[in-house]
Amino acid sequence: MPLKNNPTIADIKTSINPSARRAIPWKNAPLIVGTISTEAGLSHLSNPPEGVDVAEVRLDLLLSKGVSPEKIQEAMAKKELPVLLTLRTREEGGAFNWRSRQRVLFFLAFLPFADAVDLELTNLPRLGRVLRSVRRAKRDLVLSSHSLKRKLTPLRLKRLLTEFRKTRAHVYKVVGLARRIRDLRALAEPLLTLPHMRLAILASGPLATASRLSLPALGSRLVYVHLDEPAAPGQPGHDTSFTLAGLRNFLSAKKS
């Protein structure tokens, strides 16, 4: 029976035992994070590609494509690498406008299968129960902030980093719109001035791919690639190769 457009926790009918927790080697930065957003991509959890350090299970995208929650849990229970659980709203670049309670219940149902959880900074007031459960379960936390339609000016970025410091996390992830090289420079500045803060910084927009090529060299802790299909515009595949001659297309400033 197909899932409803807005799945609920009642769609999980059976009890599946999660596998043992796997440690994420945060010190081996930059870590390669491979996103999974399709049913076919779930097979990578038990047979991961070489070079991928962490698998990100995009629960919102999987559910939006009709993949059953039980099938996702079954795949996560057979994982052969650490798993980062992510469940985004539309404002965060996700697939659903979740009711807060249902989103919390899905987080809690999948937390035992995950090794880390990605929570959006602006949603922390509504996800206090999830954050407390992450702490109790001794799962790692990626605290993220997405500015997909508006540039992060130096002032906005400074205020964001101040807010980040109020919540302890293993990595603080920033995604900001970058249409021009100066936008990318603004995003890169904290990597140079705050190297101790464990930042992962990426760009959305025309220079999204360029940010994945350049910012890890400046200290960005995470590189996101996809294991099945792009979970965000400009996200390369785990097996993507670049030629020197072709780099100009990714590193040149483009107009929106």
TAGIQUI-V363450 format. One record per residue. N is the residue number from 1. D_FIRST is the distance of its C-alpha to the first C-alpha in Angstrom with 1 decimal. Layout:
BEGIN
n=<N N>
d_first=<D_FIRST D_FIRST>
END
This chain:
BEGIN
n=<1 2 3 4 5 6 7 8 9 10 11 12 13 14 15 16 17 18 19 20 21 22 23 24 25 26 27 28 29 30 31 32 33 34 35 36 37 38 39 40 41 42 43 44 45 46 47 48 49 50 51 52 53 54 55 56 57 58 59 60 61 62 63 64 65 66 67 68 69 70 71 72 73 74 75 76 77 78 79 80 81 82 83 84 85 86 87 88 89 90 91 92 93 94 95 96 97 98 99 100 101 102 103 104 105 106 107 108 109 110 111 112 113 114 115 116 117 118 119 120 121 122 123 124 125 126 127 128 129 130 131 132 133 134 135 136 137 138 139 140 141 142 143 144 145 146 147 148 149 150 151 152 153 154 155 156 157 158 159 160 161 162 163 164 165 166 167 168 169 170 171 172 173 174 175 176 177 178 179 180 181 182 183 184 185 186 187 188 189 190 191 192 193 194 195 196 197 198 199 200 201 202 203 204 205 206 207 208 209 210 211 212 213 214 215 216 217 218 219 220 221 222 223 224 225 226 227 228 229 230 231 232 233 234 235 236 237 238 239 240 241 242 243 244 245 246 247 248 249 250 251 252 253 254 255 256>
d_first=<0.0 3.8 6.6 9.3 12.5 14.2 12.3 14.1 15.4 13.4 10.3 12.6 12.5 15.0 18.5 19.6 23.3 24.4 27.2 30.7 31.6 33.2 36.1 36.2 39.6 40.4 44.0 43.2 42.7 41.5 38.2 35.7 32.3 29.5 26.5 22.9 20.4 18.1 15.9 18.8 21.2 20.0 21.9 25.1 24.8 25.9 28.0 29.5 31.9 35.5 37.0 33.9 34.7 31.6 28.0 26.5 22.8 21.9 19.0 18.9 18.6 16.0 13.7 14.7 13.6 9.9 11.0 9.5 12.5 12.8 13.2 15.8 17.5 17.7 19.4 21.7 22.7 24.1 26.0 29.5 30.7 30.6 27.6 28.0 25.1 24.9 22.8 24.5 24.6 25.4 29.1 29.0 27.5 23.9 20.7 20.2 22.5 21.5 22.7 25.2 23.9 20.3 21.7 24.1 21.6 19.6 23.0 23.9 20.8 21.3 25.1 25.8 24.2 26.4 30.1 30.7 29.1 29.8 30.6 32.0 35.5 35.1 32.1 33.9 35.0 31.4 30.4 33.3 31.1 29.4 32.8 34.2 31.4 32.0 35.7 35.2 32.9 35.5 33.0 34.6 34.3 34.3 35.3 34.7 35.7 34.6 36.9 35.1 36.9 40.2 42.8 43.8 47.6 49.7 50.0 46.3 45.7 48.5 46.9 43.5 45.1 46.9 43.6 42.1 45.0 44.1 41.1 41.5 39.1 39.3 38.9 39.2 37.3 38.4 36.9 39.2 39.6 42.2 43.5 47.0 48.7 50.2 46.7 46.0 49.4 48.6 45.4 47.3 50.1 48.6 48.1 51.8 53.0 50.6 49.9 49.5 46.5 43.8 42.4 39.7 40.4 38.5 38.8 36.4 37.6 39.9 41.3 38.0 38.6 42.2 41.5 39.6 42.6 45.3 44.4 43.7 47.4 48.5 46.6 43.0 41.1 37.7 36.8 33.2 31.9 28.5 27.0 24.5 25.0 27.1 25.8 28.9 31.4 34.2 32.4 33.6 31.8 32.9 34.8 36.4 40.2 42.8 46.2 49.2 49.8 46.2 46.3 48.1 45.0 43.2 46.2 47.8 47.3 45.3 45.2 42.0>
END
